[in-house]
Amino acid sequence: MRAALRIAALALGACALGDARAATTAYTDRASFDAAITALAPVAALDFDALAPNTIVPSGAALGAFAFTYAIDGGAQLMVIDGFATTSPANSLGVVGDLAFLAGDGFELAFPPARAIGLYVIGEDLAAGDVSLGAFGTSVALGETPDAILSDGSAAYWLGLVESDPAGATTSAALASAIVEDVGDYVWNVDDLVAAPEPGAASGAAAGALAVGALASLTRLRNALRRRARSASRPGR
């Protein structure tokens, strides 16, 4: 069952990348993504290391250039954590209580107009298709091979999308995960968000887009993310 659903998810992703949005390229390794966005500097980045561990990130709150909107069942909130190995130590993004995201969790991002968005998904028991990043009318999902294996044995997967059309900038992206069999299928965290703004984007326009995107994204997220009852206590990574 799990394998079949993963294959279906990968097939859907391949179809999306092959249709009219051919100007958007998906990346599952950080080095290739970075090379693709060199012309789009300056880059907005967020590694959570400037924040104190246990900092709560309420839905709608902005950290740097990124605003986070989510509706996780049980009212769980996002939180900066430092308990797990990550791609840029020591902090990463998790969830209050569980510390890690569970299968079925996700959030939306709003940011100034950008032609590229990327981030790391880090966790255990992850497999191809489990987590996907959507933007520019398409998506990229975890591949078969992680971008890196960290010191505690967890796997780090890069998810990135780059739009080549100068008129194709976006102000939002969605990170979603699938429940294949149960919410305990896998646990995961997020780190090293990157957005490459459209060159010359004005800060005032970016701020306006950020606010509008954050408000509009909540309804889309509630419709898109799969609901599930959160267990009272789940082991983290």
Buried (B, 14 or more C-beta within 10 A) or exposed (E): EEEEBBEEBBEBBEEBBEEEBEBBBBBBBBEBBBEBBEEBEEBBBBBBBEBEEEBEBEBBBBBBBBBBBBBBBEEBBBBBBBBBBBBEBBBBBBBBBBBBBBBBBBBBBBBBBBBBBBBBBBBBBBBBBBBBBBBBBBBBBBBEEBBBEBEEEBBBBBBBBBBEEEEBBBBBBBBBBBBBEEBEBBBBBBBBBBBBBBEEBEEEEBEEBBBEBBEBBBEBBEEEBBEBEBBEEBEBB
